[in-house]
Amino acid sequence: MSNEDFPKLSFAATFSVSCVWFASHAGGGFATGNQATQYYVQYGWFAPIMAILSMGILALVIRELMILYNTRGCKNYKDLFDTLYHPYDKLEILFEIYFFIIVICAVSAAIAGAATLFTEVGFHYGLGVVVVGIILLVLTIFGAQLVAKASTVMSVIILVCIFAIFVMGIHGGWNEIKEVMSTHWATTGVGTPILKVFAYAGFQCVCVPAMVSCGASLKSVKNVSRSCLYSFIINGLALAFSCLMLLGWYAKYTAAGATALPCIYICKALESPVLFYCYSIALFLCFISTGVTSIYGLVVRFESVGHLEKIVASLTARRFIMSLLGIVVSMGLSMVGLTNIIKYGYGYCGYLGIVIIILPALIVGHIKNKKFLKEHPEYIGK
């Protein structure tokens, strides 16, 4: 092998992998403004800087893990974490636990978010949870592939709406943004915000399996680095602009008790009915898409477990049982509300992610990659 085996890929090829991360990141939690409020905006003027730092940390983590995945010939995320934790290979179970918990939290957040949207039109929250749960169960069993195919279209719609809100929201809250920045308004010191920077990156590590799988085509280290740089720029700027907009409206939507769906509040305040309804519908579909694809992913992961196969012979029955169990658990968790799920569910997963993913990747992964590339410089590429 030589550098000729790993040519510099086109911008389109490396950028397409970056879009996988953005699609994973820009889901319902991001689009509502709730995540940005909980992890950044509530702490003060430095929220956009915190957002950029989180995405920088995550980009470095994904870079190390993608290099490890591609240079060692890993086939799936289990192989990756076996390699990362080696010689303590069985520690890979920690990522399995993390992944299971955060997927359940994602489904719960999707149900809670959709149910909260229902309350905007007069529905009782609990009734909304039940209705959304039934929708998810039906779609997971009969329409998961259809939802997966439609998710790209829904993502495009939600992104168009959210960036329209960013532009109009920043313009509408510009005086407040200037005041926050000029007075350096803050509610705390730097300790808690720094921890939140790492925690946000920690729970966003849920995108690692998708990223390493899609990034398998980026064989050289330089191609991986380029893709991660593009990812950092896209996600960092999107999250920073979100924080900037929310800073301009923070006092108003907290006073109004609208912290669950800040962007919905801003849409109403901007008095743009077309944007409000398009955004609300797209956000609802985004929640449904997240719930269905997450539950379906769990079903596929566990439907062939040996003990379950012995108890339930029918594949269809196993899928129904797994779907029902996952959705019922998620419905129960959703009763604590979207804000609490993001604050505590994602928060604790974020802290776990720091310990089992971020630190091992940046320390152990970096050392292993540095040693491997010294011995195999042909992987560096052009």
N, C-alpha and C positions, 0 to 999 in steps of 0.2 A: 504494500500500500504506500502511496505517496500523496502529496498535496493535490495531485491531479485527480485523485479518486474522490475528492471532496471539493468540487468547484463552488465558487461563490454563487449562491442562488439569487434569483431575481428579487426585486423589491416585493413584487406581488406574492411570491412564494413564502417569504419570511413574514410578510404582513398578514397573510391569511391565518397563520398560526396565532399571531397576536390577537386577531379578532375573536378567536375561541375564548381567550381570557376575558375580553371585553364583554362578550355575550354572556359568559358565566357571571361576571361581576354586576352587569347592569340589569339585574332582575328586579323583582318587586320591592325588595328591601331598599335597594339603591334608588329606585324610581319614586318611592313614597317620600324620600327625604328623612325617614325615621332613623335609618342607620347613621347617616351623617350627623344628625342632631345628637344621637346618643353617644357617639364616639368622638365627635369633634366640636361641633358648633356650640354646645352648651358650655364649653370651657373658655371661649373667648376668641379674640381677634386672630390668634395664630392657627385657627382651624384649617384654613387652606394649606398651610405649611405642614401641619400634622398629616393631612390627607396625602400629600406628596411623599412624605417620609414613609408612610405605610406602604404605598405602592412601590417605593424604592426598595424597601426590605423584601417585599414579596417578589419583586423582579429578581433580586439576587438569589433568593431561595429557589425559585423556579429554574433559574439558570443552572445552579449547581445540580439540581435533581434531574434536569433534562440531559446534562452532560453525563451524569452517572448512568442514566437510563440508556442513552444512545451508545456510549462507549463500552458498556458491559453486556450489550445484547439482551436487555431485559424485554420481556414479553408483556408484562402487565405491572400494575402498581405493587402487587405482592412481591414480585421479583425485585422491584426497585427498593422497597424498604427492607427486604432481606439483605440486599447488597449494602444499603446504607448502615444498617445496624450490625452487620457481620463483624465479629464472630458471635454476636448475641442475636442470632437470626429470629428467635421466637418473639423478640420484642415487636416484630411486625404486627402482632395482634393489637398493639396499642393504636396503630393507625386504623385498623378495622373497627375498633371501638369508637374512636373519634369520628370516623366517617359515618358510622351508623347513627350516632347521636346527632350529628349536625344535619344529616339528611332528614331525620325525624323533626328536628327543629325547623328546617326549611319548609317541610310540608305543613307543620303547625302554623308557621308564619304566613304561609300562603292562604290557609283556611281563615286565620284571624284577620288577615288583610282584606280578603274578599268579603268576609262577614262584616267588617267595619265599613266597607263601601256600601253594603246593603243598608246599614243604619243611616246613610246619607239620604235614602229615599223612604225612611220610616220603618224599616224592618227592625225587629228585636234582634239583638246581637246573637243570642242563643239559637234562635230560629235560623239565622243566617249561617251559623256554624253547621247545623244539621243539613240544610239545603246544599251547602258547598261540599260537605262530606259525601252526600249521595251522588252529586255530580262527579266528584273525583272517583268514586267507586265504579260508577258506570263507565266512565271514560277510560279508566285504567284497565278494565276487563275487556271492553269492546272497541275502544278507540285510541289506545296509546300511540300506535304508529301514526294515526292521522294527526294527533296533537303534536307529535314530534316533528312531522313534516310542516305543520302550520306554525310552529314556534318561531321559525326564522322570520316569517311575515309579521307575527305579533311583536317580535323584538324590534324590527325596523319601525313599526308604527309607534311603539313606546319610546324609542330613541328620538324620533322626529318630534314627538310631543314634548318630551322632557327637555330637549335642547331649545325648543320654542319657549318653554317655561323659563329656562335659564336666562335667555336673552331678555324676555319681557320682565321677568322677576328681578333681575339685576338692575334693569332700567327703572322699574317701579320702586325699588328699595335703595336707590343709589345714595340718597342723602343719609339714610341710616347706616349704610355700609361705610361711608366716609367718616361718620361720627365714631363708629366702632373702631375703625382703623386709626384715626387720629388720636383718640383718647386711650388706645391700647386697652380697651375693655376686656377684663378677664374675671373669671369667677374662682380661680384656683391658681396654685403655683405650677411648676413644670412637672412635678413627680407623677401625678395621676395622668396628665395628658401623654407623657412618654409611654406609660404602661398601656394606655389605650391605643397608641400608635402600633405597638407590637401585638396587642390583642386583636385589633382589626385585621392585621396581616395574618394572624394566627387562624382565625376562622375562615378567612378567604383562601387558606391553603386547601380547602375542599375542592378547589379547581385543579389540584395537582394531577389526579388520574387522567382527566381530560387533556390537560396540557402536555403531559409526557407522551400520551398516546398520539395526539395530533402532531407533536413535535418530533416524532420518530424519523420523519423525513429530513430533519435538519442534522445531518450526520456530523458536520464539523463544528468545532467550538465557536468559531467566528460567526457561523450562521445562527447558532443558538443565541449568541450574544446580541446579534442584530435584532433578532425577533423579540428578545426580552427587552431591549431598549425601546423598540416600537411600542411594546405592551405597556411599559412604564410611562411613556409619553401620553398615550391614549387614555389609559386609566387614571393616571395622575392628574391630567388636565381636567377630565370629566368630573372627577371627585372634588377637585379644588374649586371648580366653577360652581358645583352644587353647594359646597360649603359657603362660598362667597355670597351666593344668592340667599341662602338660608339665614346668614348673619343679618341681612337687611330686613328680614321679616321675623326674626326669632322672638323679639319682645311681643309682637302682635299675636303670633300663633300660639305661643305659650300662655298668654293672657286669655286667649279664647279657648284654651283646653284642646287644641287641635294638634298635639304633638304626635299622635298616632299616624296621621296622614298630612304632614305639613304642606306637601305640594298641592293637595286638593284644596286646602285653605287658600293658598296663594292663587290658584286658578280662579277661585270664586272672587277673591279680592281684585284680581286683574280685570274682572267683568268682561270675560271673553267666553260666551256660552259655547261656541264651537270648539274652542280649545278644551274647555272643561269637560264636555260630553265625550269628545274623542279620547281625551286622556283617561277619563274614568272607565270607559269601555275597554281601552287598550290595557289599562292597569289590571282590570278584572281578568281579562284573558291571559295576561302575563302570570297572575297568581295561579290560575287554573293550569296553565302550561307547566309551571314550576312544580305544582303539586302532583300532576299526573306523571311527568317524567321522573321525578324523584321517587315516587312510590313504585313505578314500573322498574326503575333501576334496582330497588331493594328486592322486588319480586324475582327478577332475573338472577340476582346474586344468590338468593336463598332457596329457590324453587327446586333445586336438585340436591339439596343437602340429604345425605344418606338416611338419617333417622326419619326425616319427614317423608321420604319416598316409601319407606317401609310402612308408615302409618297410613298415608293417603296415596293410593296407587295412581289416581287420575291426575294428570298434569294440570288440567283445567281447574279441578277442585283445589289443588295446591295453590295455584295462582289466586283463586278467589279467597282462600283462607289467608294467604299472606297479604293480599290487598286490603281485605277487611280488617285484619289485625293492625296493620300499619296506619290505616285511616282512623280507626277508632282511637288508638293511642294518640294520634296527632290531634284529633278533635278534642280529646280530653285536655291535652296540653294547650290548645288554642284558647281555652276558656280563661286563661290568665291574661290574655290580651296581646296584641302585636308588640306593643312597646316593651312589655316584660319579657317576651320571647327573645327579642333582639338584645335587650339589655342583659338578661341573665343567661338565657340559653346559648346565644351566640357568644356572649361574654366569657362564660366558663369554657366553652369549646375553644375560644381564642386563647385563653391561658394554657389550656392543654396543648393547643397547637404550638405555642411558644416552646414548650418543653420537649415535645416529641417530634416536631417537624422543623421549626425555624432554627433552633440552636444546633440540633444534629446536622442539618443541611449546611449551615454557614460555618460550622467548625469541623465536624467529622467529614462531611461530604466534600468540603473544600480541600482538606488535607489529602483525602483519597484521590480526588481529581487531580490535584497538583502533582502528586507522586506518579499517577498513571500517565499523565500527559508528558511528564519528564521522560518516562520510559517509552512512550509512544507519541512522539511529536507529530506524526503523520495525521493525527486526529485534529490538530489545530486548524488546518485548512487555510484558505486564502482570505 
